[in-house]
Amino acid sequence: MGDQEAKADALVAQAKKRLASWMNLSSNKYEDAAELLTKAANLYKASKKWDEAGAAFEEVARCHLKLVSAHEAASAYTDAANCYKKTNATQAVLLYKEAVAIQIDMGRFSTAAKLQKEIGELYETEGELSLAMEAFQAAADYYAGEESHSSANQCLLKVAGHAASAKNYSKAIEIYEQVAMSSLESTLLKWSVKGYLLSAGLCHLATGEISNIAKAVERYEQLDVTFAQTREGEFLRKLCSAMERLDADAFTDVVREFDEVSRLDAQKTSLLLEAKNKIKESQEDIT
């Protein structure tokens, strides 16, 4: 490992010397430096020196910008970000954004979308959920522009999930319904509609606005004529009924019966707990 690092350091020094040369003002020095720095970056990667590898790739990108080689510059910025994300999320995000900007200029929106998704995932890891939502929304927009509806929906569902966690139920409902409607138009995606409508319905329940919940369930059953006969549709209808009666025990029984067959994930469980709390609050208001 020490030998590799030493070789990498020597290559970086050689590249800097080449770039500092005033005798050769042609593009050759940038091409030579980019080649040396790329070799150095890969040696740093092999030594797991992620910051050094990221810095070297960053310099490679700058060389390619001097050469007006947009594709190579974007690739180098992406390589740099991939290294930095192991040690420095802030720097990784900055360089992913540089790559995104170049990809957009080149009209490569699918690649830009993938990078935006990486940014969203990094923000998730760092606990920056509002920024993650923005990044996933941008990725969804880019995917949608390229007619990659399945990938766009995956990113939108990330936004909806974070919105629900932040108790921004109206935004979550809007997105779940949007994804459900777009999925109905696809033979391949149709099977997942019941899950999206259930998530939207649970967000409605979590608001505690009973009149809106009943209307939403009716609308979902009209939107997807098969929904009422699914386990998810029956589950939502029973939950709605229990909530209308302010019957917390019946609500709990319905949840337990469903969970015994189809395990509820953490997000759905959290929404159901919020809904149950709304029932209890309403009971207290009456008494």
Secondary structure, DSSP 4 states (H G I P E B T S, - for coil): -HHHHHHHHHHHHHHHHHHH-SS--STHHHHHHHHHHHHHHHHHHHTT-HHHHHHHHHHHHHHHHHTT-HHHHHHHHHHHHHHHTTT-HHHHHHHHHHHHHHHHHTT-HHHHHHHHHHHHHHHHHTT-HHHHHHHHHHHHHHHHHTT-HHHHHHHHHHHHHHHHHTT-HHHHHHHHHHHHHHHHT-TTTGGGHHHHHHHHHHHHHHHT-HHHHHHHHHHHHHHSTTGGGSHHHHHHHHHHHHHHTT-HHHHHHHHHHHHHHS---HHHHHHHHHHHHHHHHHHHHH-
